[in-house]
Amino acid sequence: MSGDHLNAGWVTDLLDLPPPVRQCSGQFGVVHRAYARLGDRLGLGRMPEARHRERSLVIVPVSSLSRLTSEALTAAASLGDEVRAVTVCYPDPEDRAQLHALERAWAHWDPGVPLVRLTCDHRTLGRPLAAYVREVAATEPATRGTVLIPETEPERLWLGEAAANQRGAVVAHAVRGDTDAVICRLRLRLP
Protein backbone atom coordinates (compact mmCIF):
# COMPACT_ATOMS: atom_id res chain seq x y z
CA MET A 1 0.00 0.00 0.00
CA SER A 2 1.23 3.45 -0.76
CA GLY A 3 1.20 6.34 1.71
CA ASP A 4 -1.43 8.14 -0.40
CA HIS A 5 -3.80 5.21 -0.07
CA LEU A 6 -3.33 5.21 3.72
CA ASN A 7 -4.00 8.95 3.93
CA ALA A 8 -7.09 8.64 1.76
CA GLY A 9 -8.32 5.78 3.94
CA TRP A 10 -7.84 7.90 7.04
CA VAL A 11 -9.92 10.72 5.55
CA THR A 12 -12.62 8.23 4.56
CA ASP A 13 -12.61 6.80 8.07
CA LEU A 14 -12.92 10.31 9.51
CA LEU A 15 -15.91 11.03 7.31
CA ASP A 16 -17.50 7.78 8.45
CA LEU A 17 -17.40 8.90 12.10
CA PRO A 18 -20.72 9.68 13.73
CA PRO A 19 -21.65 13.41 13.55
CA PRO A 20 -21.06 14.13 17.30
CA VAL A 21 -17.47 12.89 16.98
CA ARG A 22 -16.88 14.93 13.79
CA GLN A 23 -18.36 17.97 15.54
CA CYS A 24 -16.06 17.45 18.52
CA SER A 25 -13.02 17.27 16.24
CA GLY A 26 -14.14 20.57 14.67
CA GLN A 27 -14.33 22.16 18.10
CA PHE A 28 -10.67 21.33 18.66
CA GLY A 29 -9.90 23.74 15.83
CA VAL A 30 -11.99 26.44 17.49
CA VAL A 31 -10.17 25.92 20.79
CA HIS A 32 -6.79 25.93 19.03
CA ARG A 33 -7.60 29.23 17.27
CA ALA A 34 -8.78 30.77 20.56
CA TYR A 35 -5.51 29.79 22.25
CA ALA A 36 -3.53 31.13 19.28
CA ARG A 37 -5.32 34.51 19.59
CA LEU A 38 -4.66 34.56 23.33
CA GLY A 39 -1.00 33.74 22.77
CA ASP A 40 -0.76 36.54 20.21
CA ARG A 41 -2.26 39.06 22.67
CA LEU A 42 0.17 37.88 25.37
CA GLY A 43 3.08 38.25 22.98
CA LEU A 44 4.16 34.62 23.21
CA GLY A 45 7.26 34.01 21.13
CA ARG A 46 8.23 37.71 21.11
CA MET A 47 10.61 39.61 23.36
CA PRO A 48 8.55 41.52 25.97
CA GLU A 49 9.12 45.15 26.86
CA ALA A 50 11.70 45.81 29.55
CA ARG A 51 10.16 45.84 33.01
CA HIS A 52 9.53 49.25 34.49
CA ARG A 53 8.71 50.58 37.92
CA GLU A 54 5.33 52.14 38.55
CA ARG A 55 4.18 53.92 41.66
CA SER A 56 2.02 51.53 43.64
CA LEU A 57 -0.94 52.18 45.87
CA VAL A 58 -2.35 49.51 48.16
CA ILE A 59 -5.97 49.91 49.23
CA VAL A 60 -7.05 47.97 52.32
CA PRO A 61 -10.75 47.67 53.18
CA VAL A 62 -11.31 47.88 56.96
CA SER A 63 -14.34 47.90 59.21
CA SER A 64 -12.76 47.89 62.67
CA LEU A 65 -9.45 47.96 64.52
CA SER A 66 -8.04 44.55 65.26
CA ARG A 67 -4.98 42.38 64.89
CA LEU A 68 -6.22 41.60 61.37
CA THR A 69 -6.22 45.33 60.54
CA SER A 70 -2.69 45.71 61.85
CA GLU A 71 -1.42 42.67 59.93
CA ALA A 72 -3.09 43.91 56.74
CA LEU A 73 -1.57 47.39 56.99
CA THR A 74 1.86 45.89 57.72
CA ALA A 75 1.61 43.63 54.67
CA ALA A 76 0.31 46.51 52.54
CA ALA A 77 3.28 48.69 53.52
CA SER A 78 5.62 46.01 52.24
CA LEU A 79 3.73 45.76 48.94
CA GLY A 80 3.40 49.38 47.91
CA ASP A 81 4.66 52.93 47.98
CA GLU A 82 1.46 54.23 49.56
CA VAL A 83 -1.26 52.60 51.64
CA ARG A 84 -4.82 53.80 52.15
CA ALA A 85 -7.35 52.14 54.40
CA VAL A 86 -10.92 52.39 53.15
CA THR A 87 -14.15 51.96 55.07
CA VAL A 88 -17.68 51.98 53.71
CA CYS A 89 -20.34 53.84 55.67
CA TYR A 90 -24.11 53.66 55.40
CA PRO A 91 -26.73 56.32 56.16
CA ASP A 92 -28.50 54.76 59.15
CA PRO A 93 -27.72 56.23 62.62
CA GLU A 94 -26.23 53.05 64.09
CA ASP A 95 -23.73 52.72 61.23
CA ARG A 96 -22.85 56.41 61.47
CA ALA A 97 -22.10 55.95 65.19
CA GLN A 98 -19.86 52.96 64.40
CA LEU A 99 -18.09 54.98 61.71
CA HIS A 100 -17.40 57.86 64.10
CA ALA A 101 -16.11 55.40 66.71
CA LEU A 102 -13.81 53.86 64.09
CA GLU A 103 -12.53 57.27 62.99
CA ARG A 104 -11.81 58.30 66.62
CA ALA A 105 -10.02 54.99 67.34
CA TRP A 106 -8.07 55.32 64.07
CA ALA A 107 -6.90 58.81 64.97
CA HIS A 108 -5.89 57.61 68.44
CA TRP A 109 -4.07 54.53 67.07
CA ASP A 110 -2.43 56.63 64.29
CA PRO A 111 -1.01 53.86 62.06
CA GLY A 112 0.41 56.38 59.60
CA VAL A 113 -2.19 55.38 57.00
CA PRO A 114 -5.12 57.59 56.04
CA LEU A 115 -8.63 56.23 56.56
CA VAL A 116 -10.79 57.04 53.54
CA ARG A 117 -14.56 57.12 54.05
CA LEU A 118 -16.74 55.82 51.21
CA THR A 119 -20.47 56.43 51.49
CA CYS A 120 -23.08 54.08 50.08
CA ASP A 121 -26.85 54.04 50.36
CA HIS A 122 -27.05 50.24 50.21
CA ARG A 123 -25.37 47.58 52.33
CA THR A 124 -22.67 46.57 49.90
CA LEU A 125 -18.89 46.63 50.04
CA GLY A 126 -17.80 45.59 46.57
CA ARG A 127 -19.40 48.31 44.46
CA PRO A 128 -18.21 51.33 46.46
CA LEU A 129 -14.71 49.87 46.72
CA ALA A 130 -14.59 49.15 42.97
CA ALA A 131 -15.83 52.69 42.29
CA TYR A 132 -13.05 54.09 44.49
CA VAL A 133 -10.43 51.98 42.67
CA ARG A 134 -11.76 53.26 39.31
CA GLU A 135 -11.63 56.85 40.63
CA VAL A 136 -8.00 56.37 41.72
CA ALA A 137 -7.12 54.87 38.33
CA ALA A 138 -8.69 57.86 36.56
CA THR A 139 -7.08 60.55 38.75
CA GLU A 140 -3.71 58.81 39.19
CA PRO A 141 -3.10 57.02 35.86
CA ALA A 142 0.60 56.30 36.50
CA THR A 143 -0.24 54.32 39.64
CA ARG A 144 -0.58 50.54 39.89
CA GLY A 145 -3.51 49.78 42.19
CA THR A 146 -3.63 46.81 44.51
CA VAL A 147 -6.50 45.86 46.80
CA LEU A 148 -5.38 43.85 49.81
CA ILE A 149 -8.35 42.04 51.32
CA PRO A 150 -7.78 40.93 54.92
CA GLU A 151 -9.57 37.76 56.01
CA THR A 152 -9.44 35.37 58.92
CA GLU A 153 -8.95 31.65 58.53
CA PRO A 154 -10.12 29.52 61.43
CA GLU A 155 -7.86 26.70 62.59
CA ARG A 156 -10.56 24.12 61.96
CA LEU A 157 -11.59 24.54 58.36
CA TRP A 158 -14.75 22.44 58.64
CA LEU A 159 -16.05 24.98 61.15
CA GLY A 160 -14.68 27.87 59.13
CA GLU A 161 -16.40 26.73 55.93
CA ALA A 162 -19.77 26.79 57.65
CA ALA A 163 -19.21 30.04 59.54
CA ALA A 164 -16.93 31.83 57.06
CA ASN A 165 -17.62 35.43 56.21
CA GLN A 166 -17.84 35.79 52.43
CA ARG A 167 -16.95 39.50 52.40
CA GLY A 168 -13.52 38.85 50.92
CA ALA A 169 -14.92 36.87 48.01
CA VAL A 170 -17.60 39.49 47.34
CA VAL A 171 -15.08 42.34 47.38
CA ALA A 172 -12.61 40.42 45.18
CA HIS A 173 -15.35 39.63 42.67
CA ALA A 174 -16.52 43.25 42.43
CA VAL A 175 -13.01 44.68 42.10
CA ARG A 176 -11.90 42.03 39.60
CA GLY A 177 -14.99 42.60 37.47
CA ASP A 178 -14.80 46.38 37.32
CA THR A 179 -11.11 47.33 37.51
CA ASP A 180 -7.57 46.38 36.50
CA ALA A 181 -6.38 46.39 40.11
CA VAL A 182 -4.26 43.58 41.45
CA ILE A 183 -6.14 41.62 44.10
CA CYS A 184 -4.36 40.14 47.11
CA ARG A 185 -6.11 38.20 49.84
CA LEU A 186 -4.33 38.13 53.19
CA ARG A 187 -5.50 35.24 55.33
CA LEU A 188 -4.67 35.44 59.00
CA ARG A 189 -4.79 32.01 60.61
CA LEU A 190 -6.46 32.02 63.97
CA PRO A 191 -5.39 29.45 66.55
Secondary structure, DSSP 8 states (H G I E B T S, - for coil): --HHHHHHHHHHHHHTS-HHHHHHHHHHHHHHHHHHHHHHHHTTTS--------EEEEEEE-SS-SHHHHHHHHHHHHH-SEEEEEEEE-SSHHHHHHHHHHHHHHHHH--SS-EEEEE-SSS-SHHHHHHHHHHHHHH-TTEEEEEEEEEEEESSHHHHHHH---HHHHHHHHHHHH---EEEEEEEEE-
